[in-house]
Amino acid sequence: MKKGLTSFGGAMTIISTMLGAGINFMPAAFRSLGYLYSIYSMMFIVFLTALTLFTIGYSAHLNKRTSKTYSSIGYDFHKYVGYSVDLTIFFSQFFVGIFFHKYMVNLLILFLFGINETDKNYQTYKNGALLSTGTILYGLSLLKDLSSLKFTSYLSVFSVIYVTILMIFFNFYFGDTIRQGDFLSKNTEFSFGLKYIILGMSCQVNMVSVYSELISKSAKGLVFISMFSSIMGGMIYGLVGLCGYRILGMSIGTDDIIKMFCSESSPINQALKDKNFILKFAPKIAIIGAIIVLLGSFPLQLNPASTILLKIIGRKDEKSRIILITGLFISMLIINIIDVKLNTIMLFLGGILSNSISFFFPSLYYILSVRKVNALSILSGLTILFSLFAGAFILFY
């Protein structure tokens, strides 16, 4: 029996890499766009995700290397293309690490102490939580073998599925009885909504490794993986966004759904206050799962980020690795202590970094790989233009 992934196994692997903390912000994204514009936007991003998954997979198919990665394909075109890809991935992991730590701390102090960002004691609690959790995160990041943290990928999928089921249940249980404000079909905060949808659906960087593991490396298999994973991921994200927005309405604001679960004053917790233990405890499982996922996922961002820098500067020794990890960690900690807003971090993550990794580079790879004009190369060119336009729009609109 051959070892490797079937097309279905490859699609499920891509879906598992797609499902993460981004799903918690889908109700707020749907609120910012309105449910109708959100559905249109999600369908468009699903189409682009399927297209770019195929183009990066086909570029890997045409690449002659025996062992290939997302960035190695770029180096085969030109060293500066490779450097650009590596640096984009590095900064993406760097900012995701900052986001994960700050997000985890915000959830912890709200869940444990009921302190939010408007409280006068917030800074004291935040800095204490950053330093105490930072000690654990730094120790985990120094590990050379991160295989013990791979459980977070399974827990992340479980958490996403659990939140999805919970939101569908609450959608039928509450209906619109706790909704505050309007349930708009159209809204115009595109900058806010698009960056979370793009970031949430981002999975293209994993397609090269999935392709390498496929038993049958056929174009038909690539089409199936690209379409199935994009549609399923889009449906899951869309369900959570639509249900969350329908339940909470305008009260979701720019907050994520886990934060709403943490806050005792949120409409959901107020409605559950007099219900039975199981109903009251159900959101707590989502909170605990989210915090554990963020705790385990931070080193999975910082460690690979340091590996990219080591590759660029041409160093492989352990001392250099520890110095780089320490320097990067201190930089992340300082940025969080000076209190850069999550939304500011997300502007760069969704607007530039995830956008480039998801759409710009896969499309560029395909054009440079086939070097001829066909329907896909034209679509790839249009995707590059969309990526540039969307990045500028998210940053400056």
N, C-alpha and C positions, 0 to 999 in steps of 0.2 A: 504493500500500500504506500503510495507516495505521500511524503510529508509536505505540508504547506497549506495554503488557504484555497478553498473553493471561491467562486465568485460571490456566493451568498455570504461565506465567512468573511471575505474581504469587505463586503458592504457593511456587515455588522461591526467590523473593526472600525471602519470610518465613522459610523454612527456613534460608537462609544467614545471616540476622540472628539466628536462634535458636542456631545452632551456635557455641560459643565455649569459653572456659576452664572454664566450669561442668561440662563433661563429664568433666574430670579427677577431679572429686570424687564422681562417681556410684558407684564401687565402695564408697567409705566411707559414702555415703548408704544404699546397699543393706545394708551391714553393720549400720548403726544401726537399720534397720527390720526386717531379715530379708527374705529374698527374696520371701516371699508378701505381707507387708504392703507391701513396696516396689512390687510389681506392682500391687496394689490402689491405692496412693497415686498411682502414675504414671498409671494409667487415669483416676483422678478428676481429676488436674491436666490431663491431655490433654483431658478433657471440658470443664473450665472454660476452658482455653485456646481451644478451638474456639468455645465460647459467646461469650467476650469478644472474640475476633477478629471474630466476626460483629457483635456489638453495637457495637463501635467503628467497624467498616466501615459499618454501616447508619446510625450517627449522622453519619458523614461524608457519606453519601448524602443525608441529609435537610438537611444544612447548606447554606446558600445562598451561602457565600463561593465566589469563583472559585478563589482560592489559599488552601488550608487546611492546618493542621498539627494535631498531637495537642493542643497547648495552646490554639491559636486557637479550637477548638470550645468549650473551657471558658470562654474570655473572652466568647464569644457568649451564654452562659447568664448569667454574672455575672462581674464583674471579679475578685471574690475567689475564685471557682472557678478562673479562669485563673491567678491568683497561686499558689493552692495547687498546681495542676498543675505550673507552672513551677518552683516551689521544690522540689517532690518530685523532679522530673527533675534539677534542679541538684544536690541532695544525693546523689542516686543516682550521678550522674557523678563527683561529688567523692569519694565513698567507693569507687567502682569504681577510680578513679585511684589512691587510696591502696593498695587491694588489689592492683592490677596491679603497682605498683612494688615493694611488699614481697614479693609472690609471686615476681616475677622475680629479685629479689636473693637470696631463699632458694634458688631453683633454681640460680642461677649459682654461689654459693659452695659448694653441695653438689656440683654437677657438676664444677667446676674444682678445688676444694681438699678435697672430702670433709668439709667442716665443716657440722655441723647445729646446731640450736638448743640442744642439751644440752652442746655443747663449750664449754670455758672461754674460748676465743678467739673465740667466735661474735660477740659485740658489736663487737669490733674489725674483723673482716671485714665484718660487716653494715654498719657506719657508713661504712667505706671504699667499699664497693660502692654504697651509697645515694648518696654524694656524687659518685662517678665516673660512675655511670649517670645520676644526676640532671642533670649538666651536659649530656649528650646529650638527655635528655628535655625539659629546659627550652628548649634551642635549637629542637627540633622543635615544641614547643608555641607558640613565638612566630611560626611560619609562618602567614601569612594564608590561603594556599591549601594545604589539606591533601589535595588530590587525589593528590599523589605518595605518600601513605600509604594510599590505598585498596586497594593490593595486599594489605594485611594482612587485609582481609575475605576475599579469595580464599585466602590462605594459611591463615586460620583454618578455613575449610571443608575445605581439604586436610588440615590437621592433625587435625581431628575425624574425617574419614573414615579417615585413616591409623591413628589410635588405635583406631577401631572395628574395622578389619580386623585390626590387630595383636592386639587382645584376643580376637577370635573365633579367630584362629590359635592363640594361646597356650592358649585354652580346650581346643582339641582336642589340642594338642601336649603340654601338661602334665597335662591332666585335673585330678585332685585330688591329684597326687603331691607338690606343694610346698605344699599348703594347710596352714595352721596353725590349730588350734582348730576349732570347730564351724562348720558351714554351716547356720545357723539359718533356719527358715522364718518365725519371728516374733521381733521384738525391739521394745523400747519406747522407744528414743531418738528420739521423733518430732520433737522440736525441732531436732535436728541434721539429720536426713534431709530434712524438709520444706523447710527454708530453701534447701537446695541444689537440690532439684527445682524449687521455685518460681522461683529465680533462673535456673536453667539453661533453663527453658522460656519465660522472659520474652521477648516479641517484639512485644507489642501496640502499643508506641509507634511502630512502623514501618508499621502497617496503614494509617494515613491517607495517607501518601505513596504507598504501593502502590496504594491505591484511586484516587488522583488520576491515576496512570499507566495505569490499566486502559483497554483499548479498549472493552470492553463492561462497563458499570457496572450489572450486573443482580444481583438478589438471589440468583439461582441461582449466579452466578459467585462471590459472596461466601461462599455456603455451601460451595462446592467448595474455595476457598482456605482457609477456616477449618478444615474437616475434614481435608483432605489434609495441610496443613502441620503441624497438631497431631499427627496420627497418625504421620506420618513422623518428626517430631522426637522424639516419645515413644518410638518404636521404636528409634531410634539411641541415645538416652540410656539406655533400658532395657537394650539389648544390652550396652553397655559396663559398666553397673552390675552386671548379673547375671553376666557373664563374669568381670569383675574380682573380684567377691566370691567366686565359685566357685573361682577360681584361688588366691586369697590367703587366704580365710577371715578369721579375726579379726586376722591380722597386718597388715591394711590400717589398722586403728585409725581415726584421724581424718585420716590422710594422703591426699594425692591420688596418682593413679597415676603422674604424671610424677615426683613426688618419689621414688616407689619405683623408677622407672627410673634416677634419679640416684644413689641410694644403692648402693654396691658390696656392702653387707651385706644387701640386701633378698633375699627368697626367689627372686625372678625372676632377679636378677643372679648369685646364687650358683649357681642351676641352669644358667645359660648360660655359666658361667665356662670350662668345658672344651668348649664347642660350637664350631662353625666361625665364621669371621669374620662372615658375613652375619647369623647369628642374634644374635651378640653386638652387632653394630652397629645392628640394627633398632631397639632402644629409643632409641639416641642420636639418630636422625632425629627421633623424637617430641619429645625434649628440646630440640633446636636449634630445631625448628619452634615449640614453645611459647614459648621465650624471644624469638624474633624477633617473634612475634605480640604478645606483651606489650609489647615495646619500641615497636612501631608503633601499638599501640592506646591507649597512655597519652595522647598528644596528642589523639586522637579523643574522649577524655573531657574533658580539661581545657579545650580550646579552645571547644567548645560550651557548657560550664558557664559560662565567662566571658561568652559571648554572651548567655546567659539573664540574667545579672546586669546586663549593659549595657542590655538591653531594659527590665528592671524599673526601673533608676535613670534611664533616658532619656538615655543617653550613647552616642554613635556614633564619637567621635574615636579616633584611633590611640593617643594617649598614655594615655587611660583604659583601652583594651584591654590595653596592655602592663603598666600598673600592676596591673590586676586579675589578669592571668595570673601576674605575679610574686608577688603577695600570696597567691593560691591555691596556687601551687607551693610557696612557703615553708611555708605551713600544712600541706600534705600531707607535706612532708619532715620537719617537726618531729614530726608525729604518728607517722611511721614511726621516727624516731630514738628517741623515748621508748618505742618497742616495744609499741604496742597490738597485741594478738594478732589474727591473721587471723580466728579464730572470733568474736571480739567485733565486728569489722567486718562479718562475714557476718550476725550477728544483726540489725543494722540494715538491711543490704542486702536480705536475704531476707525478714526478718520485717515490715519496715515499707515500705521504698522500692519494691523490685521487686513486692512484694505489692500495694501501692496502684496502681502503674502498670499492672500486669497485670490486676487483678481489680476493684478498687474504682472507679477512674475510668471505665473502659469501661462498667461496669454503671450507674453514675450518669449518664453521658452518654446511654445508651439510655433510661433512665426519663425524663430531662428532655427528650429529643427527641420521644418518641412521646406522652407525657403521657396515657396510657390504660392500663387494666388488661388485659393479655393474658398468654399463657403465658410469653412471653419477658421481660416486665416483672416477672412474679413470680419467674422464675428469676434475673433480674438483682438483684432485692431480696435473694434468698437468697444470691447470690454476694457481695453487699456484707456481709451478716452473717457469711459464712464468712471473708471477708477480714479483718474486724475480730477475729473469734475467733482465726483462725490467727496474726495478728500478735501478739496478746496471749499466745497459747500459746507461740509461738517465743521471745518475749522473756523470759517469766517462768517457763516450765516447767522 
